[in-house]
Structure formats: C-alpha cells, structure tokens
C-alpha cells in the first residue's frame, strides 16, 4: 500500500463488493483477522485481502495507508474484543484479574494475529480505552500515581508476554505441538532420581501443570505482590488517589 488515505468522511465505497458488502474499516479488519487465522502472516497482503473482500486492492487505500496501519488496526481490534462486556466491580484485585485474563484470552484466541501484534503500540481508540480503564482501576483502588503507572506497565507487559508465548505454542503445526508435548514423557519422565532428583520427585505434578498456561498463576502472584505494595498494607492512611492537575 502507498501512503495515501481518504479522509474518514469520504471513505465509504459507493458500490458493493462482489460479495455484496459495502467496504468499511471494520469489514476489512474482520476479514484480515480471518485470513491471518487461516493462513498466517503471509495472508496480510493487499492482493489476498482484496480477493477475499471481492474488491480491487486499491480500494483498501481509502482506509489504510499501508499494511502496517492495517496491522495496528488488527491489534486494536483484539484489544477491543478483550474489553467487550467488561464492567468494573469496584474491587481493584477483582478488576485487574478480570482485565488480565480478558487481554490474555483475546490474544490467544487469535494466535496467528497475536504473533504479529502483541508487541505493538497502536494509539488507537481500543488501546487508549484499555490504558484508561487499567489506570482507573489502580488509581481508584488507592494506588498513588507513580506506583499506578509502574504497576500498569508490569501488568500489561506480563499479560502480553504470556499471550505471545501461549499464542506461539497454539500456532505451532499440529505435529510440532504434539512433539513438544511428548518430550515431557519421552525425556523428563525417564530422568533418573540419581541425576535429577527434583524432576523425578515432582514429575507427575510437573507434567500435569505444564499442559496449561502459566499465566493465571503468574497473575495471582502479581496481585498478591501488589497487595503488599498498596498504601494500606503498611498501615498508613491512604494517600490521595489523584494528583492535583
């Protein structure tokens, strides 16, 4: 794609595509997500996307100036799906847990797209909305602003790092994924007590736990650590929640 894009108010295509749909940014993003899920990163091209939409590839220039802009929109859509239906409970630990699991789950549900997008910063509405919500959870929960910002950073990076790792595992070809799983039995299950006493002693628990993502427990560890950092934990009066403008 080239660096030219039609102003938002003039974007709508007058004639339907070959599939009978009118082009929109949402339709393009949804179609791109479907293609990437089916065919991987190589599907994110103007030619393949245009063919899937039943539109001339040049029509996509009206919505996205290049493929990177489209990629950022895809990333923002994944973030937006994580927030759908979320409502604050008023308890910071409950709300952070829910938000973390939603972010992680949204990316893992689109593993191929997650590999492309989990490390990107979009600056688009869904992302800015998520940043606002998470900071609000922390500030309304009594965390002073300097700590709230640091917690936000660690919280989001943890969720996205686990999401990227778990998505990468999900995106493996079936044979490769099965081979990785078999390593636990073929290698770890046969290690002798004499050389690997800790693995031998914990092997049944280890192999069972490694079948699932480590993120839920890692998130609980973070939440527990945050309780010790909260102003109330030290027995001090709660500090002002919001700094004066």
C-alpha positions as MATLAB code, in Angstrom:
seq = 'XXXXXXXXXXXXXXXXXXXXXXXXXXXXXXXXXXXXXXXXXXXXXXXXXXXXXXXXXXXXXXXXXXXXXXXXXXXXXXXXXXXXXXXXXXXXXXXXXXXXXXXXXXXXXXXXXXXXXXXXXXXXXXXXXXXXXXXXXXXXXXXXXXXXXXXXXXXXXXXXXXXXXXXXXXXXXXXXXXXXXXXXXXXXXXXXXXXXXXXXXXXXXXXXXXXXXXXXXXXXXXXXXXXXXXXXXXXXXXXXXXXXX';
ca = [
       0.000    0.000    0.000;
       1.076    3.551   -0.572;
       0.997    6.476    1.841;
      -2.339    7.891    0.762;
      -5.617    7.559    2.574;
      -9.033    9.089    2.037;
     -10.423   11.320    4.825;
     -12.757    9.431    7.136;
     -15.918   11.167    5.961;
     -15.271   10.217    2.329;
     -14.266    6.591    2.790;
     -17.428    4.656    2.069;
     -17.370    2.729   -1.180;
     -20.380    3.638   -3.336;
     -20.780    0.224   -4.955;
     -20.916   -3.131   -3.088;
     -18.072   -5.620   -3.439;
     -18.507   -8.808   -5.436;
     -19.786  -10.440   -2.248;
     -22.474   -7.760   -1.965;
     -20.955   -5.979    1.055;
     -20.059   -2.323    1.365;
     -16.464   -1.823    2.373;
     -15.744   -0.448    5.816;
     -12.767   -0.386    8.127;
     -14.458   -2.964   10.363;
     -15.151   -5.330    7.459;
     -11.547   -5.091    6.291;
     -10.152   -5.754    9.772;
     -12.507   -8.690   10.407;
     -11.600  -10.201    7.032;
      -7.891   -9.682    7.671;
      -8.204  -11.427   11.055;
      -9.920  -14.370    9.398;
      -7.263  -14.642    6.701;
      -4.394  -14.443    9.169;
      -6.052  -17.081   11.363;
      -6.376  -19.408    8.374;
      -3.138  -18.751    6.524;
      -0.727  -16.986    8.869;
       1.147  -13.721    8.493;
       1.633  -14.130    4.753;
      -2.106  -13.610    4.285;
      -1.762   -9.972    5.299;
      -1.261   -8.624    1.793;
      -3.262   -6.209   -0.320;
      -3.766   -8.795   -3.048;
      -5.103  -11.567   -0.825;
      -7.225   -9.216    1.238;
      -8.721   -7.620   -1.850;
      -9.553  -11.044   -3.270;
     -11.209  -12.134   -0.025;
     -13.275   -8.955    0.062;
     -14.196   -9.156   -3.609;
     -12.782   -5.667   -4.126;
      -9.980   -4.104   -6.088;
      -6.916   -3.994   -3.814;
      -6.568   -0.276   -4.476;
      -9.869    0.292   -2.639;
      -8.096   -0.559    0.609;
      -6.079    2.630    0.267;
      -9.192    4.519    1.232;
      -8.973    3.039    4.725;
      -5.329    2.195    5.460;
      -2.261    3.969    4.088;
      -0.120    0.798    4.289;
      -0.101   -2.739    5.660;
       1.402   -1.592    8.950;
      -1.573    0.686    9.544;
      -3.811   -2.306    8.904;
      -1.766   -4.396   11.316;
      -2.212   -1.765   14.037;
      -5.957   -1.793   13.400;
      -5.961   -5.579   13.774;
      -4.082   -5.274   17.053;
      -6.539   -2.655   18.266;
      -9.459   -4.891   17.364;
      -8.026   -7.693   19.520;
      -7.669   -5.240   22.409;
     -11.228   -4.069   21.852;
     -12.601   -7.607   21.976;
     -10.912   -8.071   25.342;
     -12.937   -5.199   26.775;
     -16.360   -6.171   25.402;
     -18.856   -6.529   28.227;
     -16.362   -5.682   30.966;
     -17.705   -3.719   33.919;
     -15.776   -2.562   36.962;
     -16.725   -4.215   40.251;
     -15.015   -1.575   42.373;
     -12.509   -4.040   43.819;
      -9.111   -3.425   42.256;
      -7.877   -7.001   42.605;
     -11.029   -8.483   41.073;
     -10.983   -5.958   38.245;
      -7.283   -6.365   37.436;
      -7.658  -10.142   37.397;
     -10.615   -9.926   35.029;
      -8.868   -7.458   32.735;
      -5.670   -9.511   32.636;
      -7.473  -12.725   31.792;
      -9.506  -10.945   29.134;
      -6.420   -9.472   27.458;
      -4.576  -12.776   27.540;
      -7.603  -14.701   26.293;
      -8.328  -12.298   23.451;
      -4.834  -12.594   22.034;
      -4.623  -16.367   22.484;
      -7.953  -16.754   20.670;
      -6.241  -15.244   17.604;
      -2.785  -16.875   17.848;
      -1.552  -16.031   14.359;
      -2.560  -12.396   14.724;
      -1.133  -12.275   18.243;
       2.294  -13.205   16.901;
       2.119  -10.133   14.671;
       0.505   -7.712   17.065;
       1.131   -8.461   20.753;
       4.250   -6.290   20.869;
       2.794   -3.295   19.026;
       1.512    0.034   20.388;
      -1.452    1.218   18.338;
      -2.506    4.562   19.817;
      -5.978    3.708   18.548;
      -9.279    4.005   20.477;
      -9.446    0.491   21.900;
      -5.905    0.612   23.204;
      -6.260    4.071   24.724;
      -9.523    2.924   26.291;
      -7.787   -0.082   27.868;
      -4.976    2.080   29.230;
      -7.554    4.448   30.723;
      -9.508    1.584   32.322;
      -6.473   -0.106   33.867;
      -5.055    3.113   35.251;
      -8.518    3.919   36.600;
      -8.675    0.569   38.385;
      -5.360    1.284   40.057;
      -5.941    4.935   40.930;
      -9.493    4.353   42.185;
      -8.108    1.390   44.125;
      -5.857    3.691   46.128;
      -2.527    3.284   44.365;
      -0.644    6.601   44.180;
       0.085    7.782   40.652;
       3.822    6.872   40.475;
       3.072    3.331   41.650;
      -0.056    3.049   39.491;
       1.991    3.780   36.370;
       4.667    1.228   37.245;
       2.054   -1.394   38.067;
       0.240   -0.671   34.807;
       3.468   -1.213   32.867;
       4.302   -4.512   34.576;
       0.702   -5.738   34.441;
       0.265   -5.172   30.714;
       3.704   -6.491   29.802;
       3.061   -9.656   31.790;
      -0.295  -10.263   30.115;
       1.066   -9.637   26.618;
       4.254  -11.650   27.155;
       2.293  -14.699   28.266;
      -0.205  -14.120   25.472;
       2.576  -14.053   22.870;
       4.174  -17.215   24.275;
       0.909  -19.104   24.541;
      -0.186  -17.904   21.108;
       3.098  -19.088   19.614;
       2.531  -22.531   21.119;
      -1.040  -22.610   19.796;
       0.126  -21.551   16.343;
       2.597  -24.428   16.010;
       1.821  -27.012   13.338;
      -0.035  -29.937   14.874;
       2.895  -32.322   14.551;
       5.297  -29.889   16.203;
       2.896  -29.217   19.070;
       2.406  -32.926   19.690;
       6.168  -33.499   19.581;
       6.714  -30.807   22.207;
       4.131  -32.434   24.466;
       5.721  -35.843   24.052;
       9.055  -34.504   25.299;
       7.670  -34.464   28.850;
       7.123  -38.206   28.743;
       9.976  -39.243   26.458;
      12.653  -37.178   28.215;
      11.557  -35.801   31.577;
       9.620  -38.894   32.551;
      12.742  -41.039   32.145;
      15.242  -38.916   34.026;
      16.694  -40.940   36.920;
      16.467  -39.897   40.536;
      20.239  -40.139   40.856;
      20.904  -37.307   38.403;
      17.668  -35.305   38.527;
      16.081  -35.920   41.944;
      13.870  -32.816   41.886;
      12.368  -33.561   38.478;
      11.845  -37.223   39.398;
      10.115  -36.293   42.655;
       7.744  -33.762   41.099;
       7.300  -35.265   37.636;
       3.586  -36.200   37.871;
       2.747  -32.700   39.099;
       5.129  -31.059   36.638;
       3.814  -32.774   33.530;
       0.204  -32.072   34.547;
       0.866  -28.388   35.200;
       2.847  -27.820   32.021;
      -0.164  -28.745   29.903;
      -1.750  -25.386   30.690;
      -0.697  -21.750   30.563;
       1.265  -20.409   33.492;
      -0.430  -17.032   33.178;
      -3.313  -17.421   35.660;
      -0.922  -18.303   38.490;
       1.600  -15.650   37.441;
      -1.223  -13.111   37.526;
      -2.186  -14.220   41.042;
       1.422  -13.845   42.141;
       1.434  -10.287   40.814;
      -1.855   -9.425   42.508;
      -0.594  -10.798   45.813;
       2.602   -8.781   45.485;
       0.571   -5.653   44.735;
      -1.328   -6.069   47.980;
       1.965   -5.740   49.846;
       2.785   -2.552   47.918;
      -0.600   -0.935   48.463;
      -0.503    2.071   50.830;
      -2.962    0.347   53.166;
      -0.682   -2.651   53.598;
       1.885   -0.636   55.543;
      -0.734    0.660   57.958;
      -0.513    4.202   56.681;
      -3.529    6.357   55.833;
      -4.472    6.002   52.194;
      -2.693    8.584   50.096;
      -4.522   10.921   47.772;
      -5.806    8.877   44.860;
      -5.422   11.536   42.263;
      -2.800   14.190   41.983;
      -3.947   17.762   41.607;
      -3.975   18.857   37.946;
];
